[in-house]
């Protein structure tokens, strides 16, 4: 089975995959790289890391780049999956720690609530900010 290496590119550096992954063919490796990039981006965002992966280069044993999966393609796939599941809520809780703008009463920090638009309405959720 062929071995593929998933080299991760960040804004300021690259992380080389030295062990690689065995996949039956390039198409399976592409799907695996897309899922890996989605997981890495989600983890980076949820943990508020400054370094977010931008792409994964899929390389063969000889070092040739077979395909490059960019963050915009990975996020587009995440959005399609989200919309296909029929989810209509933001699933953000102000007190859960998952929302960077969660209900703080500290001086200089704003309380932010996302107002959800009805399904089918154009535009993004409108933030309402109170100091």
LINKAQUI-V674578 format. One record per helix or strand of 3 or more residues. SS is the DSSP state (helix for helix, strand for strand). FROM is the first residue (numbers start at 1). TO is the last residue. If there is no record, write none. Layout:
SS_FROM_TO / SS_FROM_TO
This chain:
strand_3_9 / helix_26_46 / strand_55_59 / strand_65_70 / helix_71_84 / strand_111_115 / strand_126_130
